[in-house]
Amino acid sequence: MQNNNYSKKIEIVLFYINDTADKKLESILGIFKVVSQQISPKEMLEICVKSIKKNMPDASITLFTDTKTYIHDDIDDLKIQRFEDIRHDHLMFDLQRIRRDYLLHNVNTSKSFIFTDIDVIFNKDLSSVFNFEFDIASPAKFHQNLKYSDRFVPINSLMSIINGGLWFVRPNKQTISFYNEWLDQMIYLSEYDLLDEYGPYKEMVKRDFLKWWGEPHSLMVMFGDFFKKNEKTLINYKNTKFRLIEEDIYNFAPDIVETTNQNFKLKMKESDFSEKYLFHFRGGRKIFMRQIANKLNLI
């Protein structure tokens, strides 16, 4: 570990745009029956920003968005970066592209960056992650109940090893080189990958590759040889140090369980509130974000 204090040099960069597509990701997947009850994007952003200010008061906060989204009104101390070239059908690809460009403008500065979504609650100070050695770090989980292909893509599943919802990045030439390689890989795989591992989901993954699935899929393909050699903590990918940190600690997305009469609750222990660094309310979990924010005295 490195012994540096990054608490006053961190910029947390959030991302949200209004999705104009007819089908949202949750309805495409059909994972949860309760998504229609989710809280508004504005409220999610408010809760997220309050949690950052509570647990990382020295960090600056930026929102990446497009020119048509306005969910940040009346939220103080939030810098807005608008982009005209975010395509809805290339959403995750374009997000990584604009992040790459933003990092390029900050190469070799004293800043470090945390990239994440607005459907998260910061529960602890995440600056300690920057004490580890890496250029880029992201939470990962190797699901024991899945079968993987030779290139470490889960078979007949949409689960991924690296979720992609939380990134810790130092802006340097190695990081920029990695982003360039990653973007090239996504384009190449979108055109030439047969995507056979996905079985019944293959056509959906192909259709929305640059919108959703290409981000985690490309990373699994890029890191597959390292994973096969049991290198699952620190990967040296073409001289970029990519660290995998524990998903269930740093990017905790609690399971939803059904109780009675189609009622749902989060599967959480009281100890989660003292142990987990960040709660991620992806998918149908969004309907519980307000409840957890109340418990944490954020609203």
HELIX and SHEET records of a PDB file:
HELIX    1   1 LEU A   25  LEU A   29  1                                   5    
HELIX    2   2 VAL A   35  GLN A   37  5                                   3    
HELIX    3   3 PRO A   41  ASN A   55  1                                  15    
HELIX    4   4 HIS A   88  HIS A   90  5                                   3    
HELIX    5   5 LEU A   91  LEU A  104  1                                  14    
HELIX    6   6 LEU A  126  ASN A  131  5                                   6    
HELIX    7   7 LYS A  173  TYR A  192  1                                  20    
HELIX    8   8 ASP A  196  TYR A  201  5                                   6    
HELIX    9   9 LYS A  202  ARG A  207  1                                   6    
HELIX   10  10 PHE A  209  TRP A  213  3                                   5    
HELIX   11  11 GLY A  214  LYS A  228  1                                  15    
HELIX   12  12 GLU A  247  TYR A  250  1                                   4    
HELIX   13  13 ASP A  272  GLU A  275  1                                   4    
HELIX   14  14 GLY A  283  PHE A  288  5                                   6    
HELIX   15  15 MET A  289  LYS A  295  1                                   7    
SHEET    1   A 8 LYS A  79  PHE A  83  0                                        
SHEET    2   A 8 SER A  60  ASP A  66  1                                        
SHEET    3   A 8 ILE A  10  PHE A  15  1                                        
SHEET    4   A 8 SER A 112  ASP A 117  1                                        
SHEET    5   A 8 LEU A 166  VAL A 169 -1                                        
SHEET    6   A 8 ILE A 136  ALA A 140 -1                                        
SHEET    7   A 8 THR A 240  GLU A 246  1                                        
SHEET    8   A 8 LEU A 234  TYR A 237 -1                                        
SHEET    1   B 2 VAL A 120  PHE A 122  0                                        
SHEET    2   B 2 LEU A 278  HIS A 280 -1                                        
SHEET    1   C 2 ILE A 256  GLU A 258  0                                        
SHEET    2   C 2 PHE A 264  LEU A 266 -1                                        
END                                                                             
